[in-house]
C-alpha cells in the first residue's frame, strides 16, 4: 500500500493543478457549485462547464470501479446521499461559495472571506462526524 501522506499530497497537487488549468483555460474559478449553477443557467461557456463536471463524474466512476472509492460512500442509501447533496447545495448557496471555490481557489488568493468560509466548512464537518460517529446515540452506534 502506498504511503497515505504521499497519496494525499498527490491528490492535493492534482486538485490545485486542475483548478489552475480551469482558470487558465476559461478565466473562471473552479468552484463546483458555481460551475453547476452556471451550466444550468448560462448558455455561454456551457461546454467547458459540462466537460469539467463530466470529468468529476468519470473520475468518481473510475475510482469506484477500481476499488479506490471510499467504501463508506458506496454503502449509504441513495436517498440519504441525495438529501446530503441538497443540504450541501443549500449551504453553498447560503454561504456564497463551495469548498472547492473557497478552499482551493479563494485560499490560493489569500482571501480572508475564503479563510472564514473554509474554517466554517471544516468546523461543520467535524461537528457532523462527532454527532454521527462519536457521541452515544449517533448513527454509528446503532
RAMOBEL-V346581 format. One record per residue. N is the residue number from 1. SS is DSSP state (a for helix, b for strand, c for the rest). PHI is phi in whole degrees, -180 to 180 (NA if undefined). PSI is psi in whole degrees, 0 to 359 (* if undefined). Layout:
BEGIN
N & SS & PHI & PSI
N & SS & PHI & PSI
END
This chain:
BEGIN
1 & c & NA & 129
2 & c & -65 & 159
3 & c & -62 & 123
4 & a & -60 & 325
5 & a & -63 & 314
6 & a & -67 & 322
7 & a & -64 & 319
8 & a & -65 & 318
9 & a & -62 & 316
10 & a & -63 & 316
11 & a & -61 & 315
12 & a & -62 & 319
13 & a & -64 & 319
14 & a & -66 & 322
15 & a & -63 & 313
16 & a & -62 & 320
17 & a & -65 & 318
18 & a & -68 & 322
19 & a & -64 & 321
20 & a & -65 & 314
21 & a & -60 & 317
22 & a & -61 & 317
23 & a & -65 & 315
24 & a & -63 & 319
25 & a & -79 & 326
26 & a & -118 & 342
27 & c & 79 & 6
28 & c & -107 & 163
29 & c & -84 & 136
30 & c & -82 & 56
31 & c & -91 & 114
32 & a & -59 & 318
33 & a & -65 & 319
34 & a & -68 & 323
35 & a & -65 & 316
36 & a & -63 & 314
37 & a & -61 & 316
38 & a & -64 & 325
39 & a & -63 & 321
40 & a & -78 & 333
41 & a & -112 & 335
42 & c & -121 & 118
43 & c & -69 & 329
44 & c & -70 & 127
45 & c & 80 & 10
46 & a & -61 & 323
47 & a & -62 & 317
48 & a & -62 & 316
49 & a & -66 & 318
50 & a & -63 & 321
51 & a & -63 & 317
52 & a & -63 & 310
53 & a & -64 & 321
54 & a & -62 & 321
55 & a & -61 & 322
56 & a & -64 & 316
57 & a & -66 & 314
58 & a & -64 & 317
59 & a & -62 & 319
60 & a & -64 & 319
61 & a & -66 & 318
62 & a & -62 & 317
63 & a & -63 & 319
64 & a & -65 & 314
65 & a & -71 & 333
66 & c & -85 & 359
67 & c & 78 & 19
68 & c & -104 & 355
69 & c & -76 & 146
70 & c & -59 & 128
71 & a & -60 & 326
72 & a & -62 & 327
73 & a & -70 & 326
74 & a & -79 & 341
75 & c & -92 & 355
76 & c & -82 & 146
77 & c & -65 & 144
78 & a & -58 & 319
79 & a & -59 & 320
80 & a & -67 & 320
81 & a & -65 & 320
82 & a & -66 & 317
83 & a & -61 & 317
84 & a & -61 & 319
85 & a & -62 & 318
86 & a & -64 & 317
87 & a & -65 & 320
88 & a & -64 & 317
89 & a & -61 & 318
90 & a & -63 & 313
91 & a & -64 & 324
92 & a & -63 & 315
93 & a & -66 & 317
94 & a & -63 & 320
95 & a & -86 & 355
96 & c & 73 & 29
97 & c & 162 & 167
98 & c & -116 & 176
99 & a & -62 & 325
100 & a & -72 & 319
101 & a & -67 & 313
102 & a & -81 & 311
103 & a & -70 & 331
104 & a & -104 & 299
105 & a & -75 & 316
106 & a & -67 & 316
107 & a & -66 & 328
108 & a & -67 & 338
109 & c & -95 & 6
110 & c & 61 & 39
111 & c & -78 & 121
112 & a & -61 & 322
113 & a & -61 & 320
114 & a & -69 & 326
115 & a & -63 & 314
116 & a & -62 & 316
117 & a & -63 & 316
118 & a & -66 & 318
119 & a & -63 & 324
120 & a & -66 & 317
121 & a & -59 & 314
122 & a & -65 & 316
123 & a & -64 & 320
124 & a & -66 & 319
125 & a & -63 & 317
126 & a & -64 & 319
127 & a & -64 & 322
128 & a & -65 & 315
129 & a & -62 & 317
130 & a & -59 & 313
131 & a & -68 & 322
132 & a & -96 & 339
133 & a & -126 & 347
134 & a & -114 & 313
135 & c & -70 & 148
136 & c & -60 & 138
137 & c & 91 & 355
138 & c & -71 & 171
139 & a & -59 & 326
140 & a & -74 & 340
141 & a & -88 & 357
142 & c & -82 & *
END
